[in-house]
Amino acid sequence: MKEKMTRIAGMAVALGLMVLGAACGNQAAATTMKLAGTEGETFVRDEEKELEPVADMNLYSGYLLGTEQEGYLWIDLDSVKLAKMDENSRIGIRKSGKELEIELDAGSLFFQVTEPLEEDETMYIRNSNMVVGIRGTCGWVEAPDEEHLRVYILEGVVECSITDPDTKEVIASQEVAAGQWAQAVWKDGKGEIALEQFTEEGIPDFVRTELEKDPKLQEKISEVLAPVQQDDADGEGSGDGTAEDAPGQEEPEGEQAVGVIRTDKASLEFVNGNAPGGVIVTLRDGLYGAVDLEGEEIVPNSYSSYLRTPNDQGQFALGDGENATVFDRQGNVLLEVQELICMGISENAVTYGHMNEAGKPEVCCYDIAEGRQTARIELEQRYELIGYGYGIGITSLQDGEFLYSDADDLNMHRIRKDGTIVWTDEEQEARLQEIWVEEMRAEGAAIEVTEEGAYATFSSNGSAGTSIFGYDPGCPVQSARDGYIVGTPWLEASLLRIHDLNAGESIQLDMYSLEGDPVDCIYDFWPQSYYDCGQWYINRGTSLVLRGSAYDGTEEQMDFLIDFSRAQTDASGDVTNEQELVLAKYPYIKLAGDGYYTASDGEAWFYLDEQGNRVDSPEWADCSGFYQGYALVLEKDGMAYLVDRDFDKATEGYPADSVSQAGGMFCIAKGDEQTFLYMGLQETPEGD
C-alpha cells in the first residue's frame, strides 16, 4: 500500500488511546533527549524563538519541533533512537524529572526502543487524551482525523485503551501484537477499537527506510508479516459484502476494509473526494456543495463552480463565478478571494492569483494555520490576453514554496511562502535570447535588442521581413513533481515547456511533431493530470500523457505516453526527436500516481507498464488508475471489483455501468446510483 501523508488536526479531548509496550533487557535512563538529525525543511523552537536545528542539540521541556513536506526529523533518547517524525508533522516536548512526554499535534511518528526504560521512568507520545507509553517496542502511530487513531506494531505487544475524558474510566481496551494494527474510534460519547492484520506492503516509506538500517530487525519483521499476507490471500477475515449500504459504512473485505458511500445521482451527485480529507464535493441542480464521508452535508449546494479538489486536510474551494471560498473539512469558511484567476491549496496554505481592489493583478499566499496572508506580489498589467482577461498560472505550496507565471512578463518564478524569491528563469531566457541573436546574425539579419525583447529584420534577395525572439515558460497548471514543472505556453498551444527545477533549465516540445501515420488530423494537445495524496500532477518522473483531439470537430482523439528523458535538443533546447519520445499511443491513456497506466484500444481496457508495454492481465470493459495500491475494474459481465497490483480481487463485486477514480476515491456508476469506495477502516454509523 502506498504511503499516505497523514496529519492530526487538534484531536478531540474525548479520545484517549494508551499503548504500553512490553519488553525486557538492559535498562536505559530517560534523562536526556537530543536531536539526532534532520532532512529537508524542519524547525525547532523554544518558548521564545526559532532555533537552528543541528545534530546532537539538547531538547528541553517546552520545545516545539516540526517538519514540512519531504522533511524528516530524528530524536534520540540518550543513545537510543526513540522516534522519527514523518513529513508535515508537529510535536511538543514536556519533561518533568524522569518523565518525558512528546505531544504529537500533527502528522505521524515512528518509534523504536531497543533498551526499555527503568520502572520509575516514563516516556509517552501523546495527543490530547491519546497516549503511547514507550518501554521497548517498535511501530508507528497515525491519526487521519479527530475521531480515529491507528497504531501499527512491528515488534512486541502493546495494550490499547480508550478512556472517557469525564469519568477517566477505561471504556475499551485491546491487546495488539506484532503484525497487527488497531484503530480506536470515539464519536458521540462512544468508543470502540477494531483489530486488523497488515502486510509489509502496508509499511509506509518513512518507516521502511528506518527498518532498512537494521537488517536483523527487518528480517524478523518480514517473518512475522509474511504469514499474515498468506492468510489474507486465503481470504481469512474477509467480509461477504452483504452489509447494508449506509453512507460511510465500512465493508471489511480483502486485505483492508473498504469504506462505501452511495447516492442517487438524480438527486445528489458525488463529483470528487478525498478519503484522508474526509470530504466529497457534490452537485445538485447544477450547484456545488460538499458532504462528509457519512453523507452529512457540510456545505450546501449553492455554488456555481467547483474550483479545488479536497486535499489531505479536507480543504477545498468552491466559487460563484469570479469569487472563491475556501472551506475546511467541517465546512467552515477559511478564506474568501475576490475576482479569482487561479488557486492552489496544500500544506495548510492557499496560493492564488486575483485582481485586487485597485484592479491590479497580484499573486498571494495565505497561511491557514496562522490565519494571515504571508505573501502578496502585485504584478504589472501592460496588456491582457485577448478573450481571456489577465493570465496567471500558479501551483499549490510544496515544501514551503510555490511557482507562478503570468502572461505579462512571461517568466517562471519560484517563491517561498513568505514571498521571498528563490529562483526565476530570467537567466535561462537571457541565454536563449543570446543563442537566437547569434543565429539571426548568421542569417544576415539586422538585430535590435530592447527592453521588450530582441527582433531581427531581413532584407535580401528582394524579400523583407521581421522575426521576433519569443520565450514562453508556460502556465504551471499543476504542481511540480519529481523536480519538474510542466508549462503549457500562454501564446502557442502547440508547444510544451518542461522545466528542470534542479538544473534551472528547460526543453521545448513541439507537440504536433508527435503526430504520424495514421494520426495526422490532431489540432489540439493537452497534458493529462492525475491525483496523488492531495495534489494534482501532470508528470510522473519523466513520463506524461498528452491528449490530442481531432481537428474536424469529432470526438476522435489519440493519447501519447511520452518519456521526455529521451529528448535530444538543439542549442535552443528545442526537442529534435519528438517521435522517439513516444512509449505508447492509444485512443485513451491515463497517467496515474501509483502502479500502471490505464489504456484502451477502443475495444477493451487494460494496463500499460512504465515502458508503455501492455501488461499481461485480463481485459476489462472499464478500469481506473491505481491509487494507494488498488484499482477499480469492470468485468464484461457488468460487475466491478477493487483489485491489487497483481490483479487479485480485494472486494466482492458491485453491479456497474462504468468505473473511474475521483480524486482520492473510486467511483462506480450504475444507472442513477453512484458508489464511492475508499481504502481504510471507517466507522459504521448506527441506524442505517
C-alpha positions as MATLAB code, in Angstrom:
seq = 'MKEKMTRIAGMAVALGLMVLGAACGNQAAATTMKLAGTEGETFVRDEEKELEPVADMNLYSGYLLGTEQEGYLWIDLDSVKLAKMDENSRIGIRKSGKELEIELDAGSLFFQVTEPLEEDETMYIRNSNMVVGIRGTCGWVEAPDEEHLRVYILEGVVECSITDPDTKEVIASQEVAAGQWAQAVWKDGKGEIALEQFTEEGIPDFVRTELEKDPKLQEKISEVLAPVQQDDADGEGSGDGTAEDAPGQEEPEGEQAVGVIRTDKASLEFVNGNAPGGVIVTLRDGLYGAVDLEGEEIVPNSYSSYLRTPNDQGQFALGDGENATVFDRQGNVLLEVQELICMGISENAVTYGHMNEAGKPEVCCYDIAEGRQTARIELEQRYELIGYGYGIGITSLQDGEFLYSDADDLNMHRIRKDGTIVWTDEEQEARLQEIWVEEMRAEGAAIEVTEEGAYATFSSNGSAGTSIFGYDPGCPVQSARDGYIVGTPWLEASLLRIHDLNAGESIQLDMYSLEGDPVDCIYDFWPQSYYDCGQWYINRGTSLVLRGSAYDGTEEQMDFLIDFSRAQTDASGDVTNEQELVLAKYPYIKLAGDGYYTASDGEAWFYLDEQGNRVDSPEWADCSGFYQGYALVLEKDGMAYLVDRDFDKATEGYPADSVSQAGGMFCIAKGDEQTFLYMGLQETPEGD';
ca = [
       0.000    0.000    0.000;
       1.399    3.340   -0.990;
       2.240    5.540    1.949;
      -0.400    8.133    2.782;
       0.540   11.505    4.194;
      -1.427   11.832    7.424;
      -1.984   14.759    9.723;
      -3.616   15.233   13.107;
      -5.521   18.486   13.385;
      -6.358   19.041   17.047;
      -7.670   15.706   18.332;
     -10.827   15.841   20.435;
     -10.133   15.565   24.147;
     -12.727   12.818   24.387;
     -10.484   10.269   22.668;
      -7.739    8.612   24.685;
      -5.532    5.764   23.449;
      -2.763    4.273   25.554;
      -0.135    1.906   24.146;
       2.171    0.291   26.687;
       4.964   -1.803   25.179;
       6.098   -4.951   26.990;
       9.790   -5.811   26.700;
      12.864   -6.747   28.668;
      16.616   -6.211   28.530;
      19.200   -3.678   29.661;
      17.910   -0.503   31.230;
      18.358    2.977   29.744;
      17.674    6.094   31.757;
      15.158    8.502   30.259;
      17.150   11.548   31.315;
      18.154   13.362   28.119;
      16.645   13.929   24.716;
      18.586   15.102   21.679;
      18.033   15.938   18.050;
      19.670   13.073   16.155;
      19.367   14.533   12.654;
      17.174   16.247   10.097;
      16.399   16.009    6.408;
      14.637   18.611    4.286;
      12.858   21.574    5.843;
      12.420   21.280    9.626;
      12.289   23.628   12.600;
      12.955   23.718   16.340;
      11.501   26.448   18.561;
      11.896   27.168   22.222;
       9.364   29.225   24.155;
      10.683   32.495   22.674;
      12.296   31.994   19.277;
      13.147   29.634   16.455;
      16.454   27.736   16.734;
      18.697   26.337   14.040;
      18.237   22.512   14.029;
      21.655   20.862   14.448;
      22.601   17.298   15.272;
      23.108   16.464   18.964;
      21.418   19.632   20.211;
      19.675   19.072   23.532;
      15.891   19.264   23.556;
      14.166   20.712   26.597;
      10.686   20.974   28.011;
       8.610   23.466   26.061;
      10.399   22.931   22.747;
       8.350   22.601   19.552;
       9.626   20.588   16.581;
       8.194   20.360   13.098;
       8.724   19.071    9.567;
       7.418   20.333    6.247;
       6.659   18.259    3.155;
       9.581   15.911    2.394;
      11.110   16.936    5.705;
      12.047   14.400    8.413;
      13.440   14.677   11.933;
      15.014   12.085   14.249;
      15.060   12.188   18.075;
      17.375   10.218   20.395;
      16.609    9.181   23.939;
      20.133    9.200   25.318;
      21.959    6.978   22.801;
      18.835    5.019   21.882;
      16.816    6.219   18.912;
      13.284    6.853   20.060;
      11.350    8.391   17.194;
      11.287    9.667   13.652;
       8.874   12.375   12.594;
       7.223   11.942    9.213;
       6.770   14.867    6.833;
       4.232   17.522    7.786;
       4.395   16.654   11.483;
       4.417   18.793   14.642;
       5.399   17.812   18.194;
       5.945   19.499   21.547;
       8.211   18.265   24.347;
       7.344   18.192   28.033;
       9.784   16.984   30.703;
       9.500   16.694   34.469;
      12.113   14.694   36.343;
      12.205   11.210   34.859;
       9.023   11.778   32.912;
       9.377   12.705   29.236;
       6.424   13.367   27.007;
       6.059   14.106   23.290;
       2.846   15.867   22.325;
       2.000   14.898   18.746;
      -0.004   17.813   17.362;
       0.052   16.786   13.696;
       1.475   14.091   11.460;
       2.876   10.607   12.031;
       5.558    9.220   14.305;
       7.697    6.084   14.106;
       9.078    4.702   17.381;
      11.753    2.086   18.083;
      13.127    1.458   21.558;
      15.521   -1.472   21.946;
      16.531   -0.797   25.582;
      13.471   -0.371   27.819;
      13.205    2.333   30.434;
      13.545    1.675   34.140;
      10.396    1.070   36.160;
      10.369    4.584   37.633;
      10.911    6.275   34.236;
       8.267    7.071   31.640;
       8.176    8.192   28.042;
       4.895    8.947   26.310;
       3.781   10.034   22.884;
       0.585   11.972   23.453;
      -2.101   13.764   21.504;
      -4.828   15.108   23.764;
      -6.007   12.063   25.762;
      -4.280    9.651   23.389;
      -1.122    8.243   24.858;
       1.566    5.888   23.608;
       3.628    4.592   26.520;
       7.111    3.635   25.327;
       9.184    0.971   27.008;
      10.582   -1.382   24.403;
       8.723   -1.909   21.178;
       8.645   -0.816   17.551;
       5.853    0.596   15.390;
       4.223    3.803   14.260;
       1.199    5.939   15.073;
      -1.004    7.933   12.714;
      -4.236    9.865   13.107;
      -6.335   10.517    9.983;
      -8.835   12.805   11.722;
     -10.176   13.907   15.086;
     -12.157   10.729   15.743;
      -9.740    7.974   14.702;
      -6.266    6.890   15.788;
      -4.286    3.994   14.320;
      -1.402    2.122   15.925;
       0.733   -0.321   13.933;
       3.028   -2.764   15.788;
       6.097   -4.276   14.126;
       7.703   -5.800   17.216;
       6.475   -6.506   20.727;
       2.984   -6.398   22.238;
       1.016   -3.342   23.324;
      -2.237   -2.674   25.104;
      -4.569   -0.102   23.567;
      -7.331    1.580   25.505;
      -9.849    4.403   25.246;
     -10.531    6.471   28.338;
     -13.647    8.543   28.917;
     -12.414   12.124   29.442;
     -15.061   12.898   32.042;
     -15.076    9.791   34.240;
     -11.487    8.706   33.420;
     -12.921    5.205   33.048;
     -11.339    2.832   30.518;
     -14.254    2.030   28.217;
     -12.411   -0.091   25.623;
      -9.114   -1.965   25.501;
      -7.358   -4.254   23.056;
      -4.042   -6.090   23.061;
      -2.125   -5.642   19.801;
       0.764   -7.902   18.775;
       3.405   -7.640   16.057;
       1.822   -7.743   12.606;
      -1.430   -6.215   13.838;
      -2.855   -2.708   13.791;
      -5.652   -1.251   15.853;
      -7.946    1.636   15.147;
      -9.622    3.420   18.011;
     -12.796    5.341   17.241;
     -14.510    7.818   19.551;
     -17.689    9.569   18.486;
     -20.799   10.873   20.198;
     -19.575    9.647   23.599;
     -18.971    6.082   22.380;
     -15.675    4.330   21.799;
     -14.556    1.126   20.125;
     -11.333   -0.497   18.967;
     -11.070   -2.623   15.818;
      -8.171   -5.017   15.265;
      -6.766   -5.953   11.853;
      -3.649   -7.544   10.375;
      -1.355   -5.847    7.901;
       1.387   -6.878    5.467;
       4.776   -5.476    4.543;
       3.085   -3.522    1.756;
       1.303   -1.569    4.484;
       4.554   -0.180    5.924;
       4.891    3.492    4.877;
       8.079    4.715    3.245;
       9.235    6.855    6.178;
       9.177    3.723    8.397;
      10.593    1.389    5.763;
      13.746    3.477    5.373;
      14.452    3.070    9.107;
      13.941   -0.690    9.026;
      16.384   -0.989    6.138;
      19.101    0.294    8.502;
      18.623   -2.776   10.728;
      18.700   -5.938    8.545;
      18.129   -8.269   11.509;
      15.023   -6.388   12.629;
      13.825   -6.163    9.038;
      14.204   -9.926    8.607;
      12.384  -10.564   11.870;
       9.514   -8.307   10.833;
       9.322   -9.991    7.416;
       8.931  -13.360    9.109;
       6.145  -12.025   11.287;
       4.244  -10.315    8.483;
       4.661  -12.986    5.790;
       2.123  -15.436    7.333;
      -0.338  -12.559    7.640;
      -0.109  -11.931    3.905;
      -0.748  -15.620    3.191;
      -3.767  -15.655    5.488;
      -5.230  -12.643    3.720;
      -4.629  -14.230    0.330;
      -6.601  -17.237    1.507;
      -9.462  -14.937    2.402;
      -9.387  -15.049    6.199;
     -11.080  -12.100    7.784;
     -12.836  -11.058    4.547;
     -16.413   -9.879    4.619;
     -19.150  -11.120    2.332;
     -20.176   -7.676    1.123;
     -23.777   -8.095    2.251;
     -23.889   -5.268    4.769;
     -26.402   -2.515    4.175;
     -25.172    0.368    2.055;
     -25.272    3.177    4.582;
     -23.205    6.283    3.778;
     -19.696    5.959    5.233;
     -20.229    2.312    6.160;
     -17.212    0.040    6.189;
     -17.088   -3.207    4.251;
     -14.328   -5.325    5.833;
     -13.244   -7.144    2.689;
      -9.842   -8.248    1.391;
      -6.607   -7.045    2.955;
      -8.151   -3.755    4.057;
     -11.583   -2.568    4.997;
     -13.292   -0.632    2.224;
     -15.356    2.437    3.034;
     -18.545    2.769    0.995;
     -20.836    5.724    0.430;
     -23.763    5.759   -2.015;
     -26.144    8.279   -3.516;
     -28.749    8.663   -6.236;
     -27.271   10.902   -8.957;
     -30.733   12.106   -9.886;
     -30.932   13.958   -6.562;
     -27.291   14.395   -5.450;
     -24.204   13.579   -7.498;
     -20.770   12.942   -6.000;
     -18.182   14.809   -8.055;
     -14.802   14.352   -6.385;
     -13.466   13.444   -2.976;
     -10.573   12.563   -0.703;
     -10.852    9.908    1.978;
      -7.956   11.209    4.179;
      -9.511   14.669    3.942;
     -12.949   13.268    4.765;
     -14.755   15.439    2.187;
     -16.711   14.795   -1.021;
     -17.723   17.609   -3.376;
     -21.323   17.226   -4.580;
     -23.559   18.552   -7.351;
     -27.307   19.163   -7.046;
     -29.448   21.057   -9.571;
     -26.328   22.488  -11.181;
     -24.878   23.847   -7.921;
     -21.919   22.546   -5.901;
     -21.638   21.758   -2.210;
     -19.971   19.115   -0.025;
     -20.660   16.212    2.344;
     -18.519   14.254    4.777;
     -17.857   10.512    4.494;
     -21.082    9.757    6.313;
     -23.095   11.661    3.729;
     -23.849   14.561    6.076;
     -23.967   17.948    4.346;
     -21.191   20.315    5.424;
     -21.593   22.921    2.645;
     -24.999   23.463    0.997;
     -25.269   23.169   -2.791;
     -25.269   26.886   -3.528;
     -22.051   27.483   -5.527;
     -21.893   27.691   -9.305;
     -18.317   26.435   -9.745;
     -16.089   23.708   -8.336;
     -12.520   25.024   -8.030;
     -10.219   22.784   -5.986;
     -10.423   19.107   -5.013;
     -10.315   18.387   -1.248;
      -6.730   17.830   -0.134;
      -5.475   15.563    2.662;
      -6.539   18.163    5.252;
     -10.047   18.274    3.768;
      -9.566   21.840    2.491;
     -11.284   22.650   -0.818;
     -12.685   25.586   -2.789;
     -15.994   26.422   -4.470;
     -16.945   29.575   -6.351;
     -19.770   31.765   -7.553;
     -18.302   32.979  -10.813;
     -15.343   35.290  -10.268;
     -15.088   34.851   -6.474;
     -13.888   31.830   -4.485;
     -14.480   30.452   -0.997;
     -12.069   28.055    0.738;
     -13.549   25.618    3.293;
     -12.138   23.229    5.896;
     -13.310   19.637    6.400;
     -16.173   20.752    8.671;
     -17.445   23.255    6.096;
     -16.137   26.333    7.919;
     -15.059   29.244    5.702;
     -11.276   29.728    5.792;
     -10.778   32.365    3.112;
     -12.746   34.343    0.542;
     -10.982   35.601   -2.594;
     -12.421   38.267   -4.865;
     -12.013   38.119   -8.659;
     -10.099   34.848   -8.620;
      -7.858   33.942  -11.554;
      -6.194   30.758  -10.261;
      -5.735   28.887   -6.976;
      -3.887   26.050   -5.239;
      -4.473   24.575   -1.746;
      -1.947   22.394    0.104;
       0.306   22.305    3.174;
      -2.331   24.248    5.119;
      -1.952   27.224    2.786;
      -3.745   28.798   -0.176;
      -1.823   30.186   -3.142;
      -3.822   32.271   -5.602;
      -3.808   34.922   -8.288;
      -6.585   37.517   -8.437;
      -7.458   41.109   -9.283;
      -7.209   43.316   -6.206;
      -9.489   46.205   -5.263;
      -7.347   48.593   -7.305;
      -7.900   46.459  -10.395;
      -4.300   45.196  -10.400;
      -3.335   41.525  -10.767;
      -1.493   40.050   -7.810;
      -0.173   36.725   -6.541;
      -0.749   35.837   -2.877;
      -0.131   33.130   -0.286;
      -2.433   32.735    2.718;
      -1.304   30.623    5.701;
      -4.409   28.854    7.035;
      -2.798   27.851   10.343;
      -1.667   31.420   11.058;
      -4.833   32.948    9.618;
      -2.982   35.614    7.656;
      -1.573   36.495    4.253;
       2.167   35.743    4.157;
       2.942   36.867    0.604;
       1.495   39.469   -1.753;
       3.124   40.293   -5.094;
       1.480   42.922   -7.268;
       2.105   42.360  -10.979;
       2.358   44.763  -13.870;
      -0.568   44.906  -16.252;
       0.651   46.083  -19.618;
      -1.839   44.050  -21.630;
      -4.419   41.286  -21.369;
      -4.694   38.026  -23.254;
      -7.383   38.671  -25.823;
     -10.590   36.998  -24.709;
      -9.043   35.611  -21.533;
      -8.523   38.595  -19.261;
      -5.266   38.696  -17.313;
      -3.418   35.336  -17.260;
      -1.755   33.912  -14.144;
      -0.780   30.298  -13.509;
       0.107   29.109  -10.006;
       0.963   25.863   -8.213;
       0.000   24.663   -4.759;
       2.512   25.049   -1.937;
       5.202   22.346   -1.880;
       7.975   22.250    0.705;
       7.012   25.786    1.656;
       7.369   27.103   -1.917;
       5.170   27.666   -4.966;
       5.659   28.612   -8.624;
       3.802   31.091  -10.773;
       3.950   32.588  -14.231;
       1.895   35.342  -15.791;
       1.142   36.244  -19.374;
       2.625   39.724  -18.999;
       6.298   39.235  -18.155;
       6.466   35.604  -19.386;
       8.837   34.330  -16.700;
       8.622   31.470  -14.230;
       9.005   32.445  -10.566;
       9.727   30.190   -7.590;
       8.583   31.833   -4.359;
       8.718   30.949   -0.660;
       5.596   31.156    1.444;
       6.779   34.477    2.866;
       7.167   35.998   -0.614;
      10.948   35.592   -0.899;
      12.112   34.907   -4.467;
      14.024   31.611   -4.689;
      14.530   31.386   -8.452;
      13.357   32.799  -11.760;
      14.096   31.631  -15.286;
      15.426   35.041  -16.405;
      18.975   33.689  -16.763;
      17.702   30.906  -18.990;
      15.714   33.401  -21.045;
      18.838   35.539  -21.476;
      20.873   32.514  -22.655;
      18.216   31.549  -25.174;
      17.969   35.106  -26.463;
      21.741   35.226  -26.967;
      21.604   31.984  -28.977;
      18.736   33.357  -31.070;
      20.571   36.607  -31.785;
      23.646   34.712  -32.985;
      21.514   32.524  -35.257;
      19.774   35.554  -36.761;
      23.055   37.362  -37.362;
      24.421   34.267  -39.061;
      21.495   34.557  -41.473;
      22.390   38.170  -42.220;
      19.654   39.837  -40.162;
      19.929   43.227  -38.518;
      19.400   42.813  -34.767;
      17.688   45.159  -32.353;
      17.586   44.390  -28.610;
      15.153   46.410  -26.498;
      13.601   46.115  -23.045;
      10.685   44.334  -24.692;
      12.979   41.714  -26.264;
      15.025   41.152  -29.393;
      13.902   41.263  -33.000;
      15.605   40.846  -36.374;
      14.846   42.466  -39.736;
      15.659   40.855  -43.078;
      16.198   42.379  -46.494;
      17.817   40.093  -49.020;
      17.052   38.597  -52.445;
      14.167   41.001  -52.844;
      12.398   39.812  -49.672;
      11.850   41.613  -46.404;
      10.515   40.550  -43.034;
      10.832   40.645  -39.266;
      11.454   37.840  -36.773;
      10.891   38.339  -33.045;
      12.535   36.404  -30.217;
       9.850   34.710  -28.189;
      10.319   32.953  -24.863;
       7.269   31.493  -23.144;
       7.782   29.434  -19.953;
       4.146   28.372  -19.951;
       1.407   28.329  -17.389;
       2.168   25.920  -14.500;
      -1.322   24.473  -14.353;
      -0.427   21.671  -11.911;
       2.061   21.068   -9.095;
       5.747   20.309   -9.597;
       6.643   16.624   -9.410;
       9.990   14.817   -9.168;
      11.918   18.034   -9.811;
       9.989   19.061  -12.936;
       7.251   21.565  -13.684;
       5.348   21.344  -16.964;
       4.280   24.632  -18.541;
       1.628   24.992  -21.218;
       2.657   28.152  -23.110;
       0.472   31.220  -22.993;
       0.909   32.198  -26.608;
       1.329   28.946  -28.570;
      -0.915   25.948  -27.870;
       1.208   23.501  -29.869;
       4.232   23.823  -27.553;
       5.073   22.406  -24.157;
       7.951   23.626  -21.981;
       9.305   21.251  -19.347;
      11.411   22.910  -16.635;
      14.069   21.019  -14.697;
      13.942   22.892  -11.400;
      17.150   21.338  -10.097;
      19.231   22.204  -13.180;
      17.487   25.530  -13.854;
      16.989   24.596  -17.485;
      14.120   23.583  -19.734;
      13.279   21.897  -23.007;
      10.573   22.856  -25.501;
       8.466   20.194  -27.173;
       6.515   20.800  -30.388;
       3.556   18.526  -29.718;
       2.432   18.494  -33.355;
       5.667   16.695  -34.192;
       4.388   13.674  -32.237;
       1.858   13.048  -34.987;
       2.432   10.397  -37.593;
       0.516    7.890  -39.670;
      -2.306    7.090  -39.054;
      -2.872   10.070  -36.733;
      -2.472   13.158  -38.898;
      -5.525   15.224  -38.020;
      -4.838   16.381  -34.461;
      -5.006   20.099  -33.823;
      -5.247   20.376  -30.045;
      -2.997   18.796  -27.414;
      -3.259   18.998  -23.653;
      -1.259   17.197  -20.909;
      -3.404   14.913  -18.757;
      -3.404   15.353  -14.977;
      -3.720   12.840  -12.139;
      -4.341   12.949   -8.399;
      -1.943   11.664   -5.753;
      -2.118   12.260   -1.983;
      -3.914   15.583   -2.068;
      -2.142   17.078   -5.107;
      -2.755   17.147   -8.860;
       0.185   16.478  -11.174;
       0.939   16.275  -14.895;
       4.144   14.244  -14.917;
       5.310   11.190  -13.023;
       9.084   11.184  -13.177;
       9.924   11.944  -16.801;
       6.659   10.495  -18.147;
       3.488   12.338  -19.098;
       0.419   11.751  -21.254;
      -0.637   14.171  -23.986;
      -4.210   14.069  -25.254;
      -4.718   15.014  -28.880;
      -8.155   15.947  -30.235;
      -9.262   15.740  -33.854;
      -9.402   18.903  -35.956;
     -12.748   18.085  -37.600;
     -14.904   18.567  -34.523;
     -15.445   14.847  -33.942;
     -14.775   13.136  -30.632;
     -11.820   11.216  -32.042;
      -8.662   11.504  -30.008;
      -5.274    9.892  -29.574;
      -3.271    9.855  -26.364;
       0.527    9.747  -26.345;
       2.547    8.365  -23.416;
       5.950   10.014  -23.707;
       9.223    9.902  -21.792;
      10.946   13.262  -22.120;
      14.212   11.893  -20.658;
      14.805   10.535  -24.173;
      14.745   14.019  -25.668;
      17.538   15.253  -27.897;
      17.690   19.032  -28.185;
      19.380   21.724  -30.204;
      21.212   24.710  -28.733;
      17.894   26.457  -28.034;
      16.517   23.496  -26.044;
      14.019   22.559  -28.763;
      13.393   18.810  -28.943;
      14.510   17.379  -32.286;
      13.383   13.739  -31.926;
       9.751   14.057  -30.778;
       8.503   10.766  -32.189;
      11.267    8.842  -30.377;
       9.807   10.047  -27.078;
       6.568    8.125  -27.629;
       6.305    4.978  -25.484;
       2.696    4.162  -26.387;
      -0.164    5.584  -28.444;
      -3.815    4.618  -27.875;
      -7.213    6.309  -28.109;
      -7.112    6.563  -24.324;
      -4.229    6.520  -21.811;
      -4.452    7.712  -18.216;
      -1.359    8.644  -16.229;
      -1.668    7.606  -12.582;
       0.352    8.276   -9.476;
       0.632    4.658   -8.373;
       1.132    1.497  -10.405;
       0.303    1.055  -14.063;
      -1.199    3.320  -16.725;
      -4.800    2.785  -17.814;
      -5.319    2.352  -21.569;
      -7.953    1.451  -24.154;
      -7.683    0.488  -27.820;
     -11.373    1.180  -28.411;
     -12.337   -2.451  -27.891;
     -11.211   -3.217  -24.340;
      -9.488   -1.656  -21.336;
      -6.139   -2.815  -19.990;
      -2.951   -1.563  -18.291;
       0.470   -0.465  -19.504;
       3.713   -0.694  -17.560;
       6.097    2.252  -17.125;
       7.710    1.490  -20.502;
       4.351    1.619  -22.272;
       4.126   -2.157  -22.750;
       0.758   -3.848  -22.437;
       0.563   -5.765  -19.162;
      -0.348   -9.449  -19.264;
      -3.672   -9.227  -17.436;
      -7.396   -9.702  -18.134;
      -9.205   -7.303  -20.456;
     -11.979   -5.259  -18.905;
     -14.999   -3.294  -20.018;
     -13.634   -0.353  -17.998;
     -10.961    0.311  -15.379;
      -9.496    3.116  -13.278;
      -5.944    4.110  -12.492;
      -4.177    2.678   -9.458;
      -4.297    4.626   -6.204;
      -2.705    3.505   -2.920;
      -2.042    0.080   -4.436;
      -5.556   -0.597   -5.750;
      -7.579   -0.027   -8.904;
     -11.254   -0.402   -9.815;
     -12.048   -2.697  -12.756;
     -15.296   -3.539  -14.537;
     -15.606   -7.044  -15.936;
     -17.560   -7.677  -19.114;
     -20.346   -9.295  -17.093;
     -21.112   -5.895  -15.531;
     -19.522   -6.480  -12.104;
     -16.885   -4.108  -10.670;
     -14.121   -5.054   -8.225;
     -11.230   -3.438   -6.439;
      -8.018   -5.273   -7.416;
      -4.440   -5.059   -6.172;
      -1.315   -4.732   -8.327;
      -1.371   -8.470   -9.014;
      -4.977   -8.017  -10.236;
      -6.306  -10.174   -7.416;
      -9.772   -9.121   -6.267;
      -9.886   -7.280   -2.946;
     -13.679   -6.911   -2.699;
     -16.894   -8.606   -3.661;
     -18.495   -7.425   -6.886;
     -20.615   -4.308   -7.430;
     -23.062   -4.007  -10.371;
     -21.735   -1.208  -12.601;
     -22.029    0.527  -15.947;
     -18.704    2.326  -15.598;
     -15.883    2.887  -13.098;
     -13.424    5.724  -12.505;
     -11.080    7.310   -9.993;
     -12.489   10.501   -8.471;
      -9.679   12.339   -6.705;
      -8.576   10.145   -3.804;
     -11.556    7.787   -4.110;
     -13.020    5.267   -6.557;
     -16.395    5.728   -8.233;
     -18.897    3.135   -9.508;
     -21.823    4.272  -11.663;
     -24.895    2.100  -12.209;
     -27.831    3.925  -13.752;
     -28.598    6.797  -11.389;
     -26.880    5.032   -8.472;
     -23.367    6.192   -7.638;
     -20.996    4.467   -5.215;
     -17.727    5.866   -3.848;
     -15.158    3.414   -2.426;
     -12.088    4.283   -0.379;
      -9.422    2.208    1.365;
      -9.094    2.302    5.126;
     -11.181    1.258    8.104;
     -14.027    3.683    8.770;
     -16.638    3.850   11.498;
     -20.004    2.234   10.788;
     -22.789    4.677   11.706;
     -25.738    3.377   13.621;
     -29.246    3.229   12.289;
     -28.929    2.729    8.513;
];
